[in-house]
Amino acid sequence: MGKKMKKLWKAFLLSSAALLAACGGGGGSGGESNLQYRITLTAAKSQLPINIANARADSGAFAPFTTTLYVDARVGSNPIPGGEEIFGCNIVQGLDSGALYYLDGDDEHEDDDGNQLPFRSVVLGANSGGASFHFHSANQAGTARVVCSVTDPRDNKVYSASVDIVVGAATGKVASVVGIANSPFVLLSRDASARLPYRNNISVQAFVMDDANQPIPTPSAPNLQVSIRPMGPAAVGARLLQANQSGSVLQVRTIGGVGLFSLSSGPTSGPIMLQYVTDRFDNDITNGIQDPVTSLQAIQVNDQVAAAPLALPALDDQDVTIGLPFATAFGVQGGVAPYTWSAVALPGGLSISNDGIVSGSPQGPAGVYSGVITVVDAAGTKVFGNVKFTVAASGGAVVPNPLAINGCVSNGSATCSLPAANVGEAYLYSLSVSGGNATDPVVWTFAPTPLPAGLVGGSTGNNGVISGTPTASCNARFLVTATRGAVTVTQQVSVQIGANTAACTS
């Protein structure tokens, strides 16, 4: 029996098992128990946009069409005994609106090309009484109902829980943001000597759309934050510009769902990674970002245009951790822009976008993976490069729907770098928090207070907003704590002010 036939047969068995489990619906016969089973099912996001681009299922902050579902069962207040094939979960309505995915890196859940397989039903083992899986939206609007069931082996009673996920509802709320760089697509480094139409400034449009893939109505306050991720040498000296704003971060008010700004390069070639963040909660990023919708865009900076053959420089080794969000971009030299990227043999949970961003949450297993990156330029020239990914185990228990500040994961020592600032220039940046219950407000605190070098952290009325006019060139480091309901996360963050990398003294 071939590999694909085995997978189809296993999918049929899993589907049958889950459907039989779900039929119990909380009823069943058998004797009474002193402490009966209780099961809960929650979704990180209960609304998803229509997946008109047929984007692949993924996890993490940069996967707008995928949500994580958490199932948990207890005996009284204690987790049920663990084991394999404890939970049966399936879609009981709205199958055309999406499918279930494991996203666990197991090749039994992938096709022969390494793509994740969709399922109507999944069977999950229990770890400390719980498990997680994923729902990924399709290109048809509707409401999908997912049911998970567990059987109490003491009396064979079946207990069930369900959750509804709305795909493509016309709520008028933000669902996606996409950036497009305008022609001629080529951005030269600041010191390059080439002539127009190629220059060191390029205009960019960001499209903010709702669940029904319609432009967001024009808001009264800025609703889109654009920032240069402090990653790689090309980010140094690069600036975003719009009206009287200039720096590594902009706050833009879209008109008809479109935000227009410019990007100017610095002295060094390579990829510049832009991060777009909007707030689904109230379409206003000036008062903090409670329910972020995030995307990334990579724009290549070149030293010369079609004067050198297409080349892919040696790719840096990457260290990633199972379950933790990851994103990076690779640079390219020569050739004719624009470039198209692809990759094979990446660790499970990671994928590459057309503009060269590798992102996602690694699913394991731990080990060393040798990926192959392919770049094709506008002239059809193709080059390849090898990159090594070292995937480490998470080292701790997975917390259901944890909080994360700016998509960074707090591990006690890692620092989350925010966009850079300049001495004497106004700085304004809204932090975002993901995870937890999006309907609960977020309370922000900062330490130390006041923040170093003229920065101020807003805690009330201006929640999660860092502002001020920096007074000294240094590296400002401080702690940010976000509390949503009963869940709290503390993240060390830094703002590089000017060129002096020494720590700020006050």
Residue pairs with C-beta under 8 A, 6 or more apart in sequence:
1 9
3 112
4 111
4 112
6 108
7 108
7 109
7 111
7 117
10 108
11 117
11 119
14 119
14 121
14 122
14 123
15 90
15 119
15 120
15 121
16 121
17 85
17 88
17 121
17 123
18 88
18 89
18 90
18 121
18 122
18 123
18 149
19 88
19 90
19 121
20 88
21 87
21 88
21 149
21 150
21 151
21 158
22 88
22 89
22 90
22 92
22 147
22 148
22 149
22 160
23 158
24 149
24 151
24 157
24 158
24 159
24 160
25 149
25 158
25 160
26 158
26 159
26 160
27 157
27 158
28 151
28 155
28 156
28 157
28 158
29 155
29 156
29 157
30 152
30 154
30 155
30 156
30 157
31 154
31 155
32 155
33 152
33 154
33 155
33 157
35 75
35 76
36 75
36 152
36 157
36 159
37 73
37 74
37 75
37 80
37 150
37 152
37 157
37 159
38 73
38 74
38 75
38 159
39 71
39 72
39 73
39 148
39 149
39 150
39 159
39 160
39 161
40 71
40 72
40 73
40 161
41 69
41 70
41 71
41 72
41 89
41 146
41 147
41 148
41 161
41 162
41 163
42 69
42 70
42 163
42 400
42 401
43 67
43 68
43 69
43 70
43 135
43 146
43 163
43 165
44 67
44 68
44 69
44 70
44 401
44 435
45 67
45 165
45 438
46 67
46 163
46 164
46 165
46 166
47 165
47 166
47 167
47 169
47 171
47 173
47 175
47 211
48 64
48 65
48 66
48 67
48 98
48 135
48 137
48 165
48 166
48 167
48 168
48 175
48 211
49 64
49 65
49 137
49 167
49 168
49 175
49 176
49 209
49 210
49 211
49 213
50 137
50 138
50 139
50 140
50 141
50 167
50 168
50 211
50 212
50 213
51 65
51 98
51 136
51 137
51 138
51 139
51 167
52 139
52 213
54 139
55 65
56 115
56 116
56 351
57 63
57 65
57 66
57 101
57 103
57 116
57 118
57 134
57 136
58 66
58 103
58 349
58 351
58 359
58 360
58 361
59 66
59 68
59 103
59 134
59 349
59 360
59 361
59 363
60 325
60 326
60 349
60 359
60 360
60 361
60 407
61 292
61 294
61 325
61 404
61 407
61 434
62 294
62 295
62 296
62 325
62 327
62 359
62 360
62 407
63 360
64 175
64 176
64 293
64 294
64 295
65 136
65 137
66 101
66 103
66 134
66 135
66 136
66 137
67 134
67 135
67 165
68 132
68 133
68 134
68 401
69 89
69 132
69 133
69 134
69 135
69 146
69 148
69 163
70 130
70 131
70 132
70 400
70 401
71 87
71 89
71 124
71 130
71 131
71 132
71 133
71 148
71 161
72 79
72 129
72 130
72 400
73 79
73 80
73 86
73 87
73 126
73 129
73 130
73 150
73 159
74 80
74 129
78 129
79 126
79 128
79 129
79 130
80 86
80 126
80 129
80 150
81 126
82 125
82 126
82 127
82 128
82 129
83 125
83 126
84 125
85 123
85 124
85 125
86 124
86 125
86 126
86 131
86 150
87 123
87 124
87 125
87 126
87 131
87 148
87 149
87 150
88 121
88 122
88 123
88 148
88 149
88 150
89 100
89 121
89 122
89 123
89 124
89 133
89 146
89 147
89 148
89 149
90 100
90 120
90 121
90 122
90 146
90 147
91 98
91 99
91 100
91 120
91 121
91 144
91 145
91 146
92 145
92 146
92 147
92 162
93 143
93 144
93 145
94 142
94 143
94 144
94 145
94 165
94 167
95 120
95 144
96 138
96 140
96 142
97 137
97 138
97 140
97 141
97 142
97 143
97 144
97 165
97 167
97 168
98 135
98 136
98 137
98 138
98 144
98 165
98 167
99 118
99 119
99 120
99 135
99 136
99 138
100 118
100 119
100 120
100 121
100 122
100 133
100 134
100 135
100 136
100 146
101 109
101 116
101 117
101 118
101 119
101 133
101 134
101 135
101 136
102 109
102 116
102 119
102 122
102 133
102 134
103 109
103 116
103 133
103 134
103 348
103 349
103 363
104 348
104 363
104 364
105 347
105 348
105 349
105 362
105 363
105 364
105 365
106 348
107 114
109 116
109 117
109 119
110 116
110 117
110 348
111 117
114 344
114 345
118 136
122 133
124 131
124 133
125 131
128 397
130 400
132 398
132 400
135 144
135 146
135 165
137 165
137 167
137 168
138 167
140 167
140 168
141 167
141 168
141 169
141 212
142 166
142 167
142 168
143 164
143 165
143 166
143 167
144 164
144 165
144 167
145 162
145 163
145 164
145 165
146 162
146 163
146 164
146 165
147 160
147 161
147 162
148 160
148 161
148 162
149 158
149 159
149 160
150 158
150 159
150 160
151 157
151 158
151 159
152 158
152 159
166 211
168 211
168 212
168 213
169 211
169 212
170 210
170 211
170 212
170 214
171 210
171 211
172 210
172 216
172 217
173 210
173 211
173 280
173 283
174 208
174 209
174 210
174 216
174 223
174 278
174 279
174 280
174 283
174 293
175 209
175 210
175 211
175 213
175 280
175 293
176 208
176 209
176 213
176 293
176 295
177 206
177 207
177 208
177 209
177 224
177 276
177 277
177 278
177 293
177 294
177 295
178 206
178 207
178 209
178 276
178 295
178 297
179 204
179 205
179 206
179 207
179 226
179 274
179 276
179 295
179 297
180 204
180 205
180 206
180 207
181 187
181 202
181 203
181 204
181 263
181 297
181 299
182 202
182 203
182 204
182 205
184 197
184 198
185 202
185 337
185 338
186 198
186 202
186 302
186 305
186 337
187 199
187 200
187 201
187 202
187 263
187 265
187 272
187 299
187 300
187 301
187 302
188 194
188 198
188 199
188 200
188 265
188 301
188 302
188 303
188 304
188 305
189 200
189 234
189 265
189 266
189 267
189 268
189 269
189 301
189 302
189 303
190 200
190 237
190 264
190 265
190 266
190 267
191 267
192 200
192 302
192 303
192 304
194 304
194 305
198 305
200 264
200 265
201 241
201 262
201 263
201 264
201 265
202 262
202 263
202 299
203 260
203 261
203 262
204 260
204 261
204 262
204 263
204 274
204 297
204 299
205 258
205 259
205 260
206 224
206 226
206 252
206 254
206 258
206 259
206 260
206 261
206 276
207 215
207 257
207 258
208 215
208 216
208 223
208 224
208 254
208 257
208 258
208 259
208 278
209 215
209 216
209 257
210 216
214 257
215 254
215 256
215 257
215 258
216 223
216 254
216 257
216 283
217 257
218 253
218 254
218 255
218 256
219 253
219 254
219 283
219 284
221 253
221 284
221 285
221 286
222 251
222 252
222 253
222 284
222 285
222 286
223 252
223 253
223 254
223 278
223 279
223 283
223 284
223 285
224 251
224 252
224 253
224 254
224 259
224 276
224 277
224 278
224 285
225 249
225 250
225 251
225 252
225 276
225 277
225 278
225 285
225 289
225 429
225 430
226 240
226 249
226 250
226 252
226 259
226 261
226 274
226 275
226 276
227 240
227 248
227 249
227 250
227 274
227 275
227 277
227 418
227 419
227 429
228 235
228 238
228 239
228 240
228 248
228 249
228 272
228 273
228 274
228 275
228 419
228 420
229 235
229 273
229 274
229 275
229 296
229 417
229 419
230 248
230 417
230 418
230 419
230 420
230 496
231 273
231 328
231 329
232 270
232 271
232 272
232 273
232 329
232 331
233 268
233 270
234 265
234 266
234 268
234 269
234 270
234 271
234 272
234 301
234 331
235 248
235 266
235 272
235 273
235 420
236 266
236 267
236 268
237 265
237 266
237 267
237 268
238 248
238 263
238 264
238 265
238 266
238 272
238 301
239 246
239 247
239 248
239 263
239 264
239 266
240 246
240 247
240 248
240 249
240 250
240 261
240 262
240 263
240 264
241 250
241 261
241 262
241 263
241 264
242 250
242 252
242 260
242 261
242 262
245 251
246 425
247 419
247 420
247 421
247 422
247 425
247 427
248 419
248 420
248 421
249 419
249 427
249 428
249 429
250 261
251 285
251 286
251 428
251 430
252 259
252 260
252 261
253 259
263 272
263 274
263 299
265 272
265 301
266 301
268 301
269 300
269 301
269 302
269 303
269 331
269 333
270 300
270 301
270 331
271 298
271 299
271 300
271 301
271 329
271 330
271 331
271 332
271 356
272 298
272 299
272 300
272 301
273 296
273 297
273 298
273 327
273 329
273 357
274 296
274 297
274 298
274 299
275 294
275 295
275 296
276 294
276 295
276 296
276 297
277 285
277 289
277 292
277 293
277 294
277 430
277 432
278 285
278 289
278 292
278 293
279 285
279 288
279 289
279 290
279 291
279 292
279 293
279 432
280 291
280 292
280 293
280 438
281 289
281 290
281 291
281 438
282 290
285 430
286 430
286 465
287 430
287 461
287 462
287 463
287 465
288 430
288 431
288 442
288 444
288 458
288 462
288 463
288 464
288 465
289 430
289 431
289 432
289 433
289 464
290 432
290 433
290 438
290 441
290 442
290 463
291 434
291 438
292 432
292 433
292 434
294 407
294 432
296 327
296 329
296 353
296 357
296 359
297 355
297 357
298 329
298 353
298 355
298 356
298 357
299 355
300 331
300 332
300 337
300 339
300 356
302 333
302 334
302 337
303 333
304 334
305 336
305 337
306 334
306 335
306 336
307 334
308 333
308 334
308 335
309 334
309 335
309 381
310 332
310 333
310 334
310 335
310 336
310 375
310 377
310 379
310 381
310 382
310 383
311 332
311 333
311 334
311 335
311 383
312 330
312 332
312 333
312 373
312 375
312 383
312 384
312 385
313 331
313 332
313 333
313 385
314 385
315 330
315 373
315 385
315 386
315 387
316 387
317 387
317 388
317 389
317 390
318 326
318 328
318 358
318 387
318 388
318 389
318 390
319 389
319 390
319 392
320 326
320 347
320 350
320 362
320 389
320 390
320 391
320 392
321 362
321 391
321 392
321 393
321 394
321 395
322 362
322 363
322 364
322 366
322 391
322 392
322 393
322 394
323 361
323 362
323 363
323 394
323 398
324 361
324 362
324 394
324 409
325 359
325 360
325 361
325 404
325 407
325 408
325 409
326 350
326 358
326 359
326 360
326 361
326 362
327 357
327 358
327 359
327 407
328 357
328 358
328 359
329 355
329 356
329 357
329 358
330 341
330 356
330 358
330 373
330 385
330 387
332 339
332 356
332 375
332 383
335 375
335 377
335 378
335 379
335 381
336 377
336 378
336 379
336 381
337 377
337 378
338 377
338 378
339 355
339 356
339 375
339 376
339 377
339 378
340 354
340 375
340 376
341 352
341 353
341 354
341 355
341 356
341 373
341 374
341 375
342 352
342 373
342 374
342 376
343 351
343 352
343 358
343 371
343 372
343 373
343 374
344 371
344 372
344 374
345 369
345 370
345 371
345 372
346 352
346 358
346 369
346 371
346 389
347 362
347 363
347 364
347 369
347 371
347 389
347 391
348 362
348 363
348 364
349 360
349 361
349 362
349 363
349 364
350 358
350 359
350 360
350 362
350 389
351 358
351 359
351 360
352 358
352 373
353 359
356 375
362 389
362 391
364 391
364 393
365 391
366 391
366 392
366 393
367 390
367 391
368 388
368 389
368 390
368 391
369 388
369 389
369 390
369 391
370 386
370 387
370 388
370 389
371 386
371 387
371 388
371 389
372 384
372 385
372 386
372 387
373 384
373 385
373 386
373 387
374 382
374 383
374 384
375 382
375 383
375 384
375 385
376 382
401 435
401 436
401 487
402 435
402 436
402 487
402 489
403 433
403 434
403 435
403 436
403 482
403 484
403 487
403 488
403 489
404 410
404 433
404 434
404 435
404 489
404 491
405 416
405 431
405 432
405 433
405 480
405 482
405 489
405 491
405 493
406 416
406 418
406 431
406 432
406 491
406 493
407 432
407 434
408 414
408 416
408 491
408 493
410 489
410 490
410 491
410 492
413 492
414 492
415 477
415 492
415 493
415 494
416 491
416 492
416 493
416 494
417 493
417 494
417 496
418 429
418 466
418 493
418 494
418 495
419 429
419 495
420 495
420 496
420 497
421 427
421 455
421 470
421 495
421 496
421 497
421 498
422 470
422 497
422 498
423 470
423 471
423 472
423 473
423 497
423 498
424 469
424 470
425 469
425 470
426 467
426 468
426 469
427 455
427 466
427 467
427 468
427 469
427 470
427 495
428 465
428 466
428 467
429 465
429 466
429 467
429 495
430 464
430 465
430 466
431 444
431 464
431 465
431 466
431 480
431 482
432 464
433 442
433 464
433 482
433 484
433 489
435 484
435 487
435 489
436 484
436 485
436 487
437 484
437 485
440 484
440 485
441 484
442 463
442 464
442 482
442 483
442 484
443 459
443 463
443 482
443 483
443 484
444 457
444 458
444 459
444 463
444 464
444 480
444 481
444 482
444 483
445 459
445 480
445 481
445 483
446 457
446 459
446 478
446 479
446 480
446 481
447 478
447 479
447 481
448 478
449 457
450 456
450 457
451 457
451 466
451 468
451 476
451 478
452 474
452 476
452 477
452 478
452 504
452 505
452 506
453 470
453 471
453 472
453 474
453 476
453 497
453 504
453 506
454 468
454 469
454 470
454 471
454 472
455 466
455 467
455 468
455 470
455 476
455 495
456 466
456 467
456 468
457 465
457 466
457 478
457 480
458 464
458 465
458 466
458 467
464 480
464 482
466 495
470 476
470 495
470 497
470 498
472 497
472 498
472 500
472 504
473 497
473 498
473 499
473 500
474 497
474 498
474 500
474 501
474 502
474 503
474 504
474 505
475 494
475 495
475 496
475 497
475 500
475 501
475 502
475 503
475 504
476 494
476 495
476 496
476 497
476 504
477 492
477 493
477 494
477 503
477 504
478 492
478 493
478 494
479 490
479 491
479 492
479 493
480 490
480 491
480 492
480 493
481 488
481 489
481 490
481 491
482 488
482 489
482 491
497 504
